Amino acid sequence: MQYISTRGGTLGQYCDVLLEGLAPNGGLAVPEHLPRLSVDDIERLRPLSYPELATEIIGLFATDIPRDDLARLTAGAYGGGKFRADEIVPVTDIGEQLTLVGLSEGPTLAFKDMAMQFLGEALEYVLAQRGSVLNVLGATSGDTGSAAEHALRGRERVCVFMLSPQGRMSAFQRAQMYSLQDENVHNIAVEGNFDDCQNLVKRLASDLDFKREHSLGAVNSINFGRISAQIVYYVWAWLRVTDNVDAADRASYEVSFAVPSGNFGNILSGHYARSMGIPIRKLVLASNENNVLDEFFRTGHYRPRSAENTLATSSPSMDVSRASNLERFVFDLLGRDPERTAAAWHELEERDEINLAAELDRFASEFGIVSGTSTHSDRIETIRDLHEKTGVTIDPHTADGALIARANIETGVPMLVLETAKPAKFADLITEALGAAVEPDAETQALLGAPQRVVKMPDDEQQLRTYISEHALRA
């Protein structure tokens, strides 16, 4: 399978785009053609374990990796006791027609582990094949950074430079990242918010000479390797929900997914799963107070906010006002036309707004995305209410998803809520919601008390360039 840029031009195969991050013209890598799954294809996947399913789904995109090698990579990613649940992704009915898709069983207790553990294995494999090194430059609003660092720590051919916003993550999230002492991990706390961090990453990634000289790559959700790995759990969840459905009815048995959304990578994977043939009725996008995406899907106007107008909320991993992956969706919305996509993003850079209302109206039923906004008080009430009714405690991001899910339930259509993280990562908010202090276990206490290693830096591109030049791996 070949890959192209959303703004035009070919990029090579899967292993090529794993290492590249942004395309040279600033676009994002997408498959030249999206694979399709027939009813029979989907049914053949039903008996597979999660690593086996990952081999089959990712294999549709990674056609340049021999199947036996890919199977070893998925076994390495999802085996060896890295995930707490034997099934890797437990799917649990929690009542009210809601099903919780447990994506936070990995080493950093967040859904980002689902893709990042595979990406760590895949990057090491490709770099060894090519005798190369990679300096990963990324930005995180909370969970991406820790998942990336735990997947890449100690690897000989990879060095990680992870930017995070000072004071805008929970104590648990900071501890998971900053307590790592591996020499190949560099945590850089930037004065500003997530969008400031992301803008620094984009500016350096767009400097092709600097990018090549320092072998820069990306592991945030602009990396298509992560998108391909996230498609797997949509397929897995649909298969598990339909295990007890009569075989004759499965082909048309639709479910909906509620997805807490920040950078649009998670729900984009659901969009691809739906486009490939998985019977998904609705993709329910949940925003927090930084509801740029909700506004876009309600009105067709995409108006990213400035850093100053991006709020610090109690679901911090969603404190994003410029969603990088939206360009991939817009590419589909515009008929996979790279010229129209490039023009739209040029207009966005000029005016800080694009109007795609006509296109969204025309293709609303084709893409099936609806949206809503949650607030701090909504999160608190949803966590409290679900705990009282079901005994299940969810984190604030998952609460955003559950709230908007409840507003979009349809009779006879299961609503699957994608878990974002374990509630232990947000103990203060859980305490506020449930009215009692959450006692951290011994492992959490040790993590929070561990020495931290982090470099503080202003929002300064030149300082970041200098730091990377001094610490980057060389081939």
Buried (B, 14 or more C-beta within 10 A) or exposed (E): BBBBBBBBEEBBBBBBBBBBBBBBBBBBBBBEEBBEBEEEBBBEBEEBBBBBBBBBBBBBBBBBBEEEEBBBBBBBBBBEEBBBEEEBBBBEEBEBBBBBBBBBBBBBBBBBBBBBBBBBBBBBBBBEEEEBBBBBBBBBBBBBBBBBBBBBBEBEBBBBBBBBBBEBBBEBBBBBBBBBEBEBBBBBBBEBBBBBBBBBBBEBBBBEEBBEEBBBBBBBBBBBBBBBBBBBBBBBBBBBBBEEEEEEEBBEBBBBBBBBBBBBBBBBBBBBBBBBBBBBBBBBBBBBBBBBBBBBBBEBBBBBBEBEEBEBBBBBBBBBBBBBBBBBBBBBBBEBBBEBBBBBBEEBEEEEEBBBEEBBEEBEEEBBBBBBBBBBEBBBBBBBBBBEEBEBBBBBBBBBBBBBBBEBBEEEBBBBBBBBBBBBBBBEBBEBBBEEEBEBEEEBEEBBEBEBBBBEBEBEEEBBBEBBEEBBBEE
